[in-house]
Amino acid sequence: MINRRSFVGLAIGFSLVSGINTTSVQAEAILMAAHRTDESFMRQALEEARRGDFPFGAVIVCDGKVMASGHNVGIRKNDPTAHGEITAIRNFISKYPSNNLKQATIYTTGEPCPMCMGAIIWSGFKRVVYAASIKELSSRIGQIMITSHTIADAAPESKIEITGGILASEALELFK
């Protein structure tokens, strides 16, 4: 577990190496340390992933309660957009007003692809938490090498907290 001081040092080091100023008002992706409940909700997303055509699962949490979940059903539904995050969002809005997503967190087993991250931003989520990063996933499957941070930083009208690496090794084990 990384402590707050280490996290800040890591973020500052990342800023220096990457040339990104994480404290800038321009940056819309807000790097966040893990919350104490993140592992529990990620375990639920991992269970969803085990049910998918590909091992991607997601859960949407509001006020500490799972409100919707989804997993990849792209093959079953003949729908290349049916990623775990998109399916979870569709399941959520079939029951609740989409405006309720503004205070929600989405937990996903893989860092959201550009399509999913765009949908997460347009939905107005407060926070996204992912397990395996795009880079880690690319060692197992093909990926579009654009991070969720890059997408979020390109959306100045929206701010979103991003936490990555929660149970990443468990997520990667699903890709055998």
ZASE-764911 format. One record per atom (N, C-alpha, C, CB): residue in one letter; y, z, x negated. Coordinates in steps of 0.1 Angstrom, whole numbers, plus 5000, padded with zeros to 4 digits. Glycine has a CB too. Example, Ala and Ser with C-alpha at 12.3 -4.5 7.8 and 13.67 -1.06 7.14 Angstrom:
ZASE-764911
a494350784868;a495550784877;a496750784868;a495550904887;s497850714872;s498950714863;s500050794871;s499450574859;
***
This chain:
ZASE-764911
m498850004991;m500050005000;m501250004991;m500050125010;i502249924994;i503449914986;i504450004992;i503949764986;n505150084983;n506150174988;n507550094989;n506350294979;r508450164996;r509750094999;r510450054986;r510650185007;r510450144975;r511150114963;r510549994956;r511150234953;s509149984956;s508449874950;s508749744958;s506949894950;f508749754971;f509049644980;f510449584977;f508949684995;v511449674976;v512849624973;v512849564959;v513849744974;g512149624949;g512149564936;g511449434936;g511449654926;l510349424944;l509649294945;l510549184951;l508349314953;a511249224962;a512149134969;a513349084959;a512749194981;i513849184952;i514949144942;i514349054932;i515549274936;g513249084926;g512549004916;g512248864922;g511249064911;f511748854934;f511548724941;f512848644942;f510848744955;s513948714946;s515248654947;s515648594934;s516248754952;l515448664923;l515848614910;l515048494906;l515848724900;v513748504908;v512848394904;v513048274913;v511448444905;s513248294926;s513248174935;s514648124937;s512648214948;g515648204933;g517048154935;g517548184949;g517148014932;i516748264957;i517148294971;i517748434970;i515948294980;n518848444977;n519548574978;n519148644991;n521048564977;t518148734990;t517648795003;t518648885010;t516448874999;t519748925003;t520749005010;t521848925015;t521249105000;s521848795014;s522848705019;s522848705034;s522648565014;v524048695039;v524248685054;v523648545059;v525748695058;q523548445050;q522948325053;q521448325056;q523248225042;a520748415049;a519348425050;a518948475064;a518648505039;e518148405072;e517748445085;e516448515085;e517748325094;a515548485075;a514248555074;a514548695068;a513248475066;i514248795075;i514448935070;i513148985065;i515149025080;l512949005052;l511649055046;l511549195050;l511649035031;m510449235055;m510249375060;m508949425054;m510249375075;a508949555051;a507749625047;a506849645059;a508149765040;a505649675056;a504649695067;a505049825075;a503249715062;h504749815088;h504849935097;h503450005097;h505249895112;r503450125101;r502150205101;r501150145111;r502450345104;t501550075121;t500550025131;t500149875128;t501150025145;d500649815118;d500449675115;d498949645113;d501249625103;e498249725105;e496849705103;e496049705116;e496249805093;s496249795124;s495549805137;s495749685145;s496049935145;f496949635147;f497149515155;f496649395148;f498749495158;m496649385134;m496149275127;m494649265129;m496449285112;r493949385130;r492549385132;r492249315146;r491949525132;q493049335155;q492849275169;q493049125167;q493849335179;a494049085159;a494248935157;a493048875150;a495548915149;l492448955141;l491248905134;l490048885143;l490849005122;e489948975153;e488948965163;e489148835171;e488849085173;e490348815175;e490748685182;e490348565173;e492248675185;a490648575161;a490348465151;a488848425151;a490848495137;r488048525152;r486548505152;r486048425164;r485848645151;r486848415174;r486448345186;r487048205186;r487048415198;g487848165176;g488448035176;g487647925170;g489748055169;d488147805173;d487547685167;d487847685152;d488147555173;f488947735148;f489247765134;f489647915134;f490447665128;p489547985123;p489748125123;p491248175123;p489048195112;f491948125133;f493348175135;f493348245149;f494248055135;g493948365148;g494048445160;g495448515160;g492948545162;a495948545172;a497248615173;a497248705185;a498348505174;v498048815183;v498248905194;v499848925195;v497549045192;i500248945207;i501748975209;i501849115214;i502348875220;v502649195207;v502849335210;v504249365214;v502449415197;c504349435225;c505649485230;c505549635232;c506149415243;d506449715227;d506449855229;d505049925226;d506849895243;g504449875215;g503249935210;g501949895218;g503350085210;k502149795227;k500949755235;k500749605234;k501249795250;v499449565233;v499149425232;v499349365246;v497649405227;m500149265247;m500549205260;m499849075262;m502049185261;a499449005251;a498748875252;a498048855238;a499748765255;s497048765239;s496448725227;s495948575228;s495148815224;g495548525217;g495148385217;g494448355204;g496248295219;h493648245204;h492948195192;h492948045193;h491548255191;n492647985181;n492747845180;n491647775189;n492447795166;v492047695199;v491147625208;v491447475207;v491347675222;g491947425196;g492247285194;g491147185197;g492747265180;i489947215192;i488847125194;i488347135209;i487647165185;r488147255214;r487647275227;r488547215238;r487547425230;k489847215236;k490847165245;k491347025242;k491947265247;n490846975230;n491246845226;n492846845225;n490846725235;d493346955219;d494746975218;d495147025204;d495247075229;p495646935196;p496046975182;p497147075181;p496346855174;t497847105192;t498847205192;t498347345196;t500047165201;a497047355200;a496447485205;a496147575194;a495247455214;h497047605185;h496947705174;h496947845181;h498047695163;g496447945173;g496348075178;g497648135183;g495848165168;e498748105176;e500048155180;e500548095193;e501148135169;i500347955194;i500847885205;i500047925218;i500647735203;t498747945216;t497847995227;t498348135232;t496347995223;a498648225222;a499048355226;a500448355233;a499248445213;i501348265229;i502648255236;i502348195250;i503548155228;r501548095251;r501248045265;r500648145274;r500347915263;n499748225268;n499048335276;n500148435280;n497948405268;f501048475271;f502048565274;f502948515286;f502948595262;i503548395284;i504448345294;i503848315308;i505148225289;s502448305308;s501848285321;s501848415329;s500348245319;k502148525323;k502148655330;k503448725330;k501148755323;y504348705320;y505548775318;y506748675316;y505448875307;p507948725319;p509148635316;p509248615301;p510448695321;s509548495297;s509648455282;s510748545276;s509948315281;n511748585283;n512748665277;n512248795271;n513848695288;n511048845276;n510448965271;n510048955256;n509349005280;l509948825251;l509448805238;l510548845228;l509148665235;k511748865232;k512848905223;k512649035216;k514148905230;q511949125222;q511649255215;q510149265210;q511849365225;a509449145210;a508049145207;a507849115192;a507349045216;t506649155188;t506049125175;t504849035177;t505749245166;i504648925169;i503448855170;i502748875157;i503748695172;y501448915158;y500548935146;y499648805146;y499749065148;t499548745134;t498748625133;t497948635120;t499648505133;t496748575120;t495848585109;t496248495097;t494448555113;g497048395100;g497548315089;g499048295090;g496848175090;e499748285079;e501148255080;e501448135089;e501748235066;p502348145099;p502548035108;p502947905101;p503648075118;c502247805106;c502647665102;c504047635107;c501547565107;p504647525102;p505947485107;p506047475123;p506347355101;m505047415129;m505047405144;m505047545150;m503847325149;c504147635146;c504047765152;c505347845149;c502847835147;m505847845136;m506947915133;m508147875141;m507247905118;g508247745143;g509347685152;g509247745166;g509347535152;a508047745171;a507847805185;a508147955185;a506347785189;i507748025175;i508048165174;i509548195174;i507448235161;i510248115166;i511748125165;i512348085179;i512348035154;w511947975185;w512547935198;w512148035209;w511947795202;s511048105207;s510748205217;s511548335216;s509248235216;g512148345204;g513048465202;g512348585197;g513748495214;f511148575192;f510448695187;f511348775177;f509148665180;k511248905178;k511948995169;k511248995155;k511949145175;r509948985155;r509149005143;r507948925143;r508849155141;v507548875131;v506248815129;v505548885117;v506348655126;v504248905119;v503448975109;v502248885107;v503049125113;y501948845094;y500848755091;y499948825081;y501248615087;a498748775081;a497748815071;a497848725059;a496248815077;a497048615058;a497048525047;a498248435047;a495748445047;s498748415035;s499948325033;s499548185033;s500748365020;i500548095035;i500347945034;i499647915021;i501647875036;k500147975010;k499547944997;k498147984996;k500348014986;e497848105001;e496448155001;e495548065010;e496348305006;l496048025022;l495247945031;l494947805025;l495947925044;s495947755017;s495747625011;s494647615001;s497047575004;s494247734996;s493047734987;s491747714995;s493047864979;r491747725008;r490547715017;r490647595026;r490447845025;i491847565031;i491947455040;i493247375038;i491947505055;g493447265043;g494647185042;g495847255049;g494547045047;q497047255043;q498147325048;q499447235046;q498347465043;i500347245055;i501747195052;i502447305044;i502547155065;m502847275032;m503347385023;m504747415025;m503147335009;i505047465037;i506347515041;i506147655047;i507147415052;t506847745040;t506647885044;t507347925057;t507047985033;s506948035063;s507648085075;s509048125072;s506948195081;h509248175059;h510648215055;h511548095054;h510548285041;t511047975050;t511847855049;t512247815062;t511047745041;i511347815072;i511647775086;i512747865092;i510447765095;a512447995090;a513448095096;a514848085089;a512848235094;d514848065076;d516148055070;d516947925074;d515948045055;a516247825080;a516847705085;a517347725099;a515847585083;a517147835105;a517547865119;a518647965119;a516347905127;p519847925116;p520948025116;p521248095129;p522147965110;e520848045140;e521148105153;e520248215156;e521048005164;s519248245147;s518148335150;s517848425138;s516948265155;k517548545140;k517148635129;k515748685133;k518148755127;i514848685123;i513448735126;i512948815114;i512548615129;e512348925116;e511749005106;e510348945103;e511649155110;i510048935090;i508848875086;i508148975076;i509048745079;t506849005079;t506049085070;t504749005068;t505749225077;g504348995055;g503148915052;g502148995044;g503548795045;g500948945044;g499949005035;g499149115041;g500549055023;i499249145054;i498549255061;i497049205063;i499249295074;l496149265056;l494749235057;l494449095053;l494149265071;a495149045044;a494948905039;a493548875035;a495948875028;s492948965027;s491648935022;s490648925033;s491149045012;e490749005044;e489848995055;e490048865063;e490149115065;a491248825064;a491548695070;a490948575062;a493048675072;l491048575049;l490548475041;l489048465041;l491048495027;e488348585043;e486948585044;e486348505056;e486448725045;l487248485066;l486748405078;l486648255075;l487748425089;f487248215064;f487248075060;f486148045050;f488648025054;k484948035054;k483848005045;k483247875047;k482748115048;
***
